[in-house]
Amino acid sequence: MDTRIQFRVDEETKRLAQIMAESQGRTLSDACRELTEELAEQQRKIITHEQWLTEEVNAAFNKLESGQSKFLSHEEANLDMEARKMKIRNKVKK
């Protein structure tokens, strides 16, 4: 089901926007629809990322609560990260 969106702008803004839209071979309604669809797609990506992040955080807390977590010192974490980076760099070089 389609929904109608209405908003107000001054006549000069509307006129200039119509000229620009027409120069691109589309109507002002087309341009507004495209912008609305782009904004919705951006929001879908944000929602998807937030859901993924929530799942990752919950998984980490579940792991912590079940005693499956392993804590590293700052130095150990840095060494591990450097080893991972080196592995990736070596794959890229091949």
C-alpha positions in Angstrom: 0.0 0.0 0.0 1.4 3.4 -1.0 1.3 6.3 1.4 1.2 10.0 0.5 3.7 12.3 2.1 3.0 16.1 2.1 5.2 18.9 3.2 5.4 22.6 2.5 8.1 24.7 0.9 8.0 28.2 -0.5 7.1 28.7 -4.2 10.6 29.7 -5.2 12.1 26.6 -3.7 9.5 24.4 -5.4 10.1 26.2 -8.7 13.8 25.7 -8.6 13.5 22.1 -7.5 11.2 21.4 -10.4 13.6 22.9 -12.9 16.4 20.8 -11.5 14.4 17.6 -11.5 13.1 18.2 -15.1 16.7 18.9 -16.2 17.5 15.3 -15.0 14.5 13.9 -16.8 12.3 13.3 -13.8 9.6 14.9 -11.9 9.8 16.6 -8.5 7.7 13.7 -7.1 10.2 11.2 -8.6 13.1 13.0 -6.9 11.3 13.2 -3.5 10.3 9.5 -3.8 13.9 8.5 -4.6 15.2 10.5 -1.6 12.7 8.9 0.7 13.7 5.4 -0.6 17.4 6.2 -0.1 16.7 7.4 3.5 14.7 4.3 4.2 17.5 2.1 2.8 20.1 3.9 5.0 17.8 3.3 8.0 17.4 -0.4 7.1 21.2 -0.7 7.1 21.4 0.9 10.5 18.8 -1.4 11.9 20.5 -4.4 10.5 23.8 -3.3 12.0 22.3 -2.6 15.4 20.6 -6.1 15.4 24.0 -7.7 14.6 25.8 -5.7 17.3 23.2 -6.6 19.9 23.5 -10.3 19.0 27.3 -10.0 19.3 27.2 -8.3 22.7 24.6 -10.8 24.0 26.8 -13.7 22.7 29.8 -12.2 24.5 27.9 -11.8 27.8 26.5 -15.4 27.5 30.1 -16.6 27.0 31.2 -14.6 30.0 28.3 -16.0 32.2 29.1 -19.6 31.1 32.7 -19.2 32.0 34.0 -19.7 28.5 35.6 -16.3 28.3 39.4 -15.8 28.2 40.8 -12.5 29.3 44.0 -11.2 27.8 46.3 -8.5 29.1 46.7 -5.4 27.0 50.1 -6.6 25.8 48.7 -10.1 24.9 45.9 -8.5 22.9 48.3 -6.3 21.0 50.5 -9.2 20.1 47.5 -11.3 19.0 46.2 -8.4 16.9 49.6 -7.9 15.2 49.8 -11.6 14.4 46.3 -11.4 12.8 47.3 -8.4 10.8 50.5 -10.1 9.6 48.5 -13.2 8.5 46.2 -10.9 6.5 49.1 -9.0 4.9 50.7 -12.3 3.9 47.5 -13.5 2.2 47.3 -10.2 0.3 50.9 -10.4 -0.9 50.4 -13.9 -2.4 
